[in-house]
Amino acid sequence: MSRRHAEIFRIREANFAAQPLAFEALLMACDRHANLMNMRRALIVVDMQNAFYSLDVCRDSFARSIPVINEAIEKFRSASWPIIFTRTSEALKVECLNGFELISELMAHTEDKIVDKDFPNAFWNTDLEIHLKSQNISSVVICGCFSMACVFLSHHGALERGIDSYTLVDGAISSDRTAIELLENMTAHLHHRDL
């Protein structure tokens, strides 16, 4: 904790003397925030593939989410944090030219890791966990397709493996805006401006 934070806490401690539980809650929240800021993170962009982009029912959701995801990619790249893209074999079931490939609107680079998967959870039967551990990643931010399927299950897959996981607000795709709101209400999440 910086000297400035220590001074602020000392002043606030005096103000919270009559409310010790409130002060402890403040300290815990500040500690969580400090830990989040010091973690080495990775961005996991789930199944942003041409096959799903071609679905008319998701057009608005893609239009809203792509700029948010690209901004997150820029921030992670500038911090030298890994960016990982997943591709699901489910895309092969949708008739679409180059349906398995990532959409060109994403700012993907050739050095970004790509994880191909056969299950909704990006951690199940893939090398994703091993890759994250080899990079000393302790926290992930997850976004992409589809909110209450692969994004939600990958979020929980990270948590099950002891990796802190957050979903990216406005970074999930769904044909139903309610599903996106449900995802954000059910998971720890971050705004792209807070990355």
C-alpha positions in Angstrom: 0.0 0.0 0.0 1.4 3.4 -0.9 2.0 6.2 1.6 -0.8 8.2 0.2 -3.3 5.3 0.7 -1.9 4.8 4.2 -2.6 8.4 5.0 -6.1 8.3 3.6 -6.8 5.1 5.6 -5.4 6.8 8.8 -7.8 9.7 8.3 -10.7 7.5 7.4 -10.0 5.2 10.3 -10.7 8.1 12.7 -13.9 8.8 10.9 -14.9 5.2 11.0 -14.1 4.7 14.7 -17.8 4.5 15.6 -18.3 2.1 12.7 -15.5 -0.5 12.8 -17.3 -3.0 10.5 -17.6 -0.4 7.8 -13.9 0.5 8.1 -13.0 -3.2 7.9 -15.2 -3.6 4.8 -13.5 -0.6 3.2 -10.0 -2.1 3.9 -11.1 -5.5 2.5 -12.4 -3.8 -0.7 -9.2 -1.8 -1.1 -7.1 -4.9 -0.6 -9.1 -6.8 -3.2 -8.7 -3.8 -5.6 -5.0 -3.6 -4.9 -4.6 -7.4 -5.5 -6.6 -7.1 -8.8 -4.3 -4.3 -9.9 -1.1 -6.3 -9.2 -2.2 -9.6 -10.8 -0.9 -10.8 -14.1 -3.9 -11.2 -16.2 -4.9 -12.7 -19.5 -7.8 -11.8 -21.8 -9.7 -14.8 -23.1 -11.8 -14.0 -26.2 -14.3 -16.9 -26.6 -15.5 -18.2 -30.0 -15.7 -15.0 -32.0 -16.0 -16.9 -35.2 -17.4 -16.2 -38.6 -20.1 -18.8 -38.2 -21.6 -17.0 -35.3 -21.0 -13.6 -36.8 -23.1 -14.6 -39.8 -26.2 -15.2 -37.6 -28.6 -12.3 -38.1 -30.1 -12.7 -34.6 -26.7 -11.7 -33.1 -25.8 -8.8 -35.4 -26.7 -6.1 -32.8 -24.9 -7.8 -30.1 -21.7 -8.2 -32.2 -21.9 -4.5 -33.2 -22.1 -3.5 -29.6 -19.4 -5.8 -28.3 -16.7 -5.8 -30.9 -15.5 -2.2 -30.0 -15.4 -3.1 -26.3 -13.5 -6.3 -27.0 -11.0 -4.5 -29.2 -10.4 -1.8 -26.6 -9.7 -4.6 -24.1 -7.3 -6.2 -26.6 -5.5 -2.9 -27.0 -5.2 -2.5 -23.2 -3.9 -6.0 -22.6 -1.5 -5.7 -25.5 -0.1 -2.4 -24.2 0.4 -4.0 -20.7 2.1 -7.0 -22.4 -0.5 -9.4 -21.0 -1.5 -12.4 -23.0 -4.5 -12.5 -25.3 -6.0 -15.9 -26.0 -8.7 -16.7 -28.5 -10.8 -19.8 -28.5 -12.5 -21.5 -31.4 -15.2 -24.1 -31.0 -15.8 -27.0 -33.3 -19.6 -26.1 -33.0 -18.9 -23.4 -35.6 -18.4 -26.2 -38.1 -22.1 -27.0 -37.8 -23.1 -23.6 -39.2 -23.0 -23.2 -43.0 -20.7 -20.3 -43.5 -17.6 -19.6 -45.6 -14.6 -19.8 -43.3 -17.0 -20.3 -40.4 -14.3 -21.8 -38.1 -12.0 -18.8 -38.4 -12.0 -15.8 -36.1 -13.8 -12.7 -37.4 -11.6 -10.2 -39.1 -13.0 -7.3 -37.1 -11.0 -8.4 -34.0 -7.5 -7.1 -33.5 -5.9 -10.5 -33.3 -2.2 -10.9 -33.9 -0.3 -14.0 -35.1 1.5 -14.3 -31.7 -1.8 -14.5 -29.8 -2.6 -18.0 -28.5 -5.5 -19.9 -30.1 -7.2 -22.7 -28.2 -9.4 -25.0 -30.2 -12.1 -26.7 -28.2 -14.9 -29.2 -28.4 -16.7 -28.3 -25.3 -18.3 -25.0 -24.1 -15.9 -24.7 -21.2 -12.6 -23.5 -22.7 -10.6 -25.3 -20.0 -12.2 -28.7 -20.6 -9.8 -31.0 -22.5 -7.6 -28.2 -23.7 -4.1 -26.9 -22.8 -5.5 -23.5 -21.6 -4.9 -24.1 -17.9 -1.3 -25.3 -18.5 -0.7 -22.3 -20.8 -2.0 -19.8 -18.2 0.1 -21.4 -15.4 3.2 -21.3 -17.6 2.7 -17.6 -18.1 2.1 -17.0 -14.3 -1.4 -15.8 -14.9 -3.5 -15.5 -11.8 -6.5 -13.7 -13.3 -8.5 -13.8 -16.5 -11.0 -11.5 -18.1 -13.4 -13.4 -20.4 -15.6 -12.1 -23.2 -17.1 -13.3 -26.5 -19.7 -15.8 -27.7 -22.2 -16.8 -26.2 -23.0 -15.1 -22.9 -24.7 -17.9 -21.0 -23.0 -20.8 -22.7 -19.3 -20.7 -23.4 -18.5 -17.4 -21.7 -20.3 -18.4 -18.5 -18.9 -22.0 -18.5 -15.4 -20.8 -19.2 -15.6 -18.3 -16.4 -16.6 -21.1 -14.0 -13.9 -23.3 -15.5 -11.3 -20.7 -14.5 -12.7 -20.4 -11.0 -12.7 -24.2 -10.5 -9.0 -24.2 -11.3 -8.2 -21.4 -8.8 -7.9 -18.7 -11.3 -9.6 -15.4 -10.6 -12.1 -14.8 -13.3 -14.1 -11.7 -14.5 -16.4 -11.2 -17.4 -16.1 -8.1 -19.5 -19.1 -5.8 -19.3 -20.6 -5.4 -22.7 -18.1 -7.9 -24.1 -20.5 -10.9 -24.4 -22.5 -11.9 -27.4 -26.1 -13.2 -27.2 -29.3 -13.0 -29.3 -31.0 -12.0 -26.1 -29.9 -8.9 -24.1 -31.5 -10.4 -21.0 -28.9 -13.2 -21.2 -26.1 -10.7 -21.2 -27.5 -8.9 -18.2 -27.9 -12.2 -16.4 -24.2 -13.1 -17.1 -23.1 -9.7 -15.7 -25.3 -10.2 -12.6 -24.1 -13.7 -12.0 -20.3 -13.2 -12.4 -17.6 -10.9 -11.1 -17.1 -8.4 -14.0 -15.0 -5.5 -15.1 -15.7 -2.6 -17.3 -13.2 -2.1 -20.2 -12.3 1.3 -18.8 -11.1 -0.4 -15.5 -8.7 -2.8 -17.1 
